[in-house]
Amino acid sequence: MLKGLGGLGDMARMMKAAQEMQTRMSELQEQLARITVTGESGAGLVRATATAKGELTALDIDPSIFNADEKEVVEDLILAAIKDAQTRARERTQQEMRKLTEAMGLPAGMDLPV
C-alpha cells in the first residue's frame, strides 16, 4: 500500500501496532473489571472478594467469630482477608498482562501500564 514511500510504510505499521495495543489494553481493562478473586484469612472464616483491578466487591464473615472480647482479632482477620484479595488481584492482573504481551509478540517481562 505504501510501497516506495520508504520509512512511511514502517511508520504506518508502527501506528497500526500501537492502535492494536491500545485496543487490546482497553479490552484487558474491561476483562480485569469482570474477573474476581477471593482472599481469605482465619482458615476461611473471613473472605474478601475483589475484581482483578483490586476493587473490593464483597466481604463474607463467619458469624462464629463475633465476640466483643475479640474485636481486634476480627479486625485483623478482616484486614488480612482484604490484603490477600488485593495480592491475588495484582497477581491475576500480572498473569493477564503476560498473556497479552505474549500474544502480541512483545518481550517477556515487558511492563505495560494497566
N, C-alpha and C positions, 0 to 999 in steps of 0.2 A: 504494500500500500504506500509506504513512504520510501520505497527503494530509490536510491540515487540522491537522497537528501542527507546523506552522511549521518551525523550524530543525532539528527531529529528523530530517526527511526528508533534509536536507543532510548531517547528521551520519552517517546511515546510508549515504549514497552515499560519503562520505569513508572510512568504515570499510571498506566493500566495496572501494574502490580501494586502500586500504592493504593489505588482505588479498591482493588480486590482485598487488600489487607484491611482497609478501613471498613469495608462491608463485613468481612469475617469477624473483626473485633467487635463491631456493633452486634452481630448475631451472638457472639460469645457473651457479651454483657447481658443480653436478654436471657440466654440459657443459664447463666450463673444466678440470675434472679429467680429462676424456677427450680434449680437444684437445691435440695435441702440436705442438711447434715444434722446429726444429733450428737451432742456431747452429754456425758453423764458423770456423776460423782456418787459417792456413798453406795457403791455396788448397784447403781441404778435407781436409788431412792429419789434422786433429783436428775431430771433430764431437761436439757435446753435444746431447742431446735432453732436452727438459723439457716438462712439462704447461704449459698456458696459465696455471696458477696459480703457475708458477715452480719446481715440484718437479723436480729433476734425475732423469731416469729411465734415461739411458744415456750412455755415453761411448765413442766409437769412435776409436781412434788407429791411424793407418797405421804398421805396424812399421818402415817405412823411416826414421822419424825417431829411432829409438832408437840413440843413440850416447852413450856415457858422457861424452865430452868436451863434449857439447852438452846436458847435463841442464837447465841454466837455460833454454835455448831451448825445450825440450819443455815445461817447466813453464809458461813464458809462453804457449805455444800452447794449452795446456790451459785456463789461466785465461781467455784471450781467447775461446775457444770457449764456455765456460760463461757468460761475461758476455754474449756475443752471444745465446745461447739465452735468458737472462734478459730481455734487452732485447726480443727478439721475443715472449716470453711476455707482458710488460707491454703491448706494442703490440696483441697479439691480444686481451688482456683489455679494453683500451680500445675496440677495434673492436666486440667483442661487447656491451659496455655501451652504446655508441652505438646499436646495433641495438635493444637493449631499450628504451632511453629513447624512441627514435623510435616504436617500436611502441606504446608506452603514451601517446604524445602529450605527452611531457614536453619542456621547452625544450632545444634543442641546447646541449651543453656542460655540462649539469647533472651534477655529480659525485655519484655514488651510491657508498656504500661497497661494496666487493666482498668 
